[in-house]
């Protein structure tokens, strides 16, 4: 199964509440944090919500 590597690249300061909560639910707390999640539609939707704050790439 494919996996997504998600890295937080920008701050949540000044962002909307739902974007801050989405980052927390992904497991990202600060700039530079990296998490690896399963590539599922729910995770893709969360990454899409905060696409301007994170970078994502597929890994094996």
Secondary structure, 3 states (H helix, E strand, C coil): CCEEEEEECCCCCCCCHHHHHHHHHHCCCCCCCEEEEECCHHHHHHHHHCCCCEEEEEEC
